[in-house]
Amino acid sequence: MPSNAHTLKWGNNARNDFRKIIEFIDEVNPPAAEALAEQILESVDRLLTFPLSYRSGREPGTREMPVGKYVVIYTVSETDVFIFRLLHSAQQWP
């Protein structure tokens, strides 16, 4: 398995998106919220090894990784994978 050549960084918007999504789901289904949080975090961790595995994003310089009904929007540099946003796939962006 390739070594992790990148550092994972979460932007403030992505952190807030993650928190809001998990809190919203947790209000009606705590086990589903926990499962989704784990799924997102595990998927994002895989970006450290395979950062270019997912499609180019709608915004120049970004990439998009689908995770269930959500999309992780991120950028890749020589040293970092930067999580820019975490949005529901039905949300309009940019």
N, C-alpha and C positions, 0 to 999 in steps of 0.2 A: 504494500500500500504506500502511495506517495506520502512524503512528510508534509506537514502543514507549513507552507511558505508564507502564509498570510496571517494577519491579526484581524480578529473580528471586532468591529466597532459599530455601535448602535447610535444613530442620531436621535436627538430629542423627539422629533416628530414620530419616528419609528417606535421609540419607547412608549410614547403616549398612545399611539395606535394600538400597540400590543396590549397595554393596560386596559384601555377602553373596551376592546374586543372581548378580552377574557372576563372583565367585570360584568359586561352586558350578558354574556352567556351564563356566567356563574349565578346570576340572579334567578334564572329559571332551571338550570341544569348543571350543578357543580361538577359532577363526574365528566360531563362533556367539555366543560371549560378546562378542567385539568388535562384531559386527553388532547384537546386542541393545543394548549400551551406546550405540552411535551412534543407534539407533532411539529409545531412551528420551530421550537428550539432545536430539535434534532435535525430538521431539514436545513436550518440556517448553519448549524455546525458543519454539515457536509460541504457547504460552500468554501470552507477553509481548504479543503483538499481539491475540490473540483469547481473553482469559481466561474469558469467559463462554460459550464455545462448547460446553462439555460439561455433562452432567447434574448436577443437584443431588445431593449426597452423602447417604449414610445417616446421617451425623452432621450435626446442624444447623450451618449456616454453611460446610460443606465442599462441594467439587465433586469429581467423579470422571472421569478421562480414561483410557479403555482404551488400552493399548499392547500389542498382541499378547495374550499370556496374563497380562499384568500390569495393575494399576490404579494410576494416579498419583492420590493423594488430596491435594487442595490447597485453600487458601483464597485469596480475593482481597480486597484492600483498595484504597483509592484509589491507593495508591502501590506496593503489593507483590503479587506472586504468591508465596505461601509453600507450598513442597512439604512436606507434612506426613508422608506415608508413601508407600511403593512396595511393593505387595503382589501376590502371585500371586492371580489371580482366584478360585482355589479356597479361599483362606484365609478364615476367618471373621473378620469385623470388622464393627462394633466388638465 
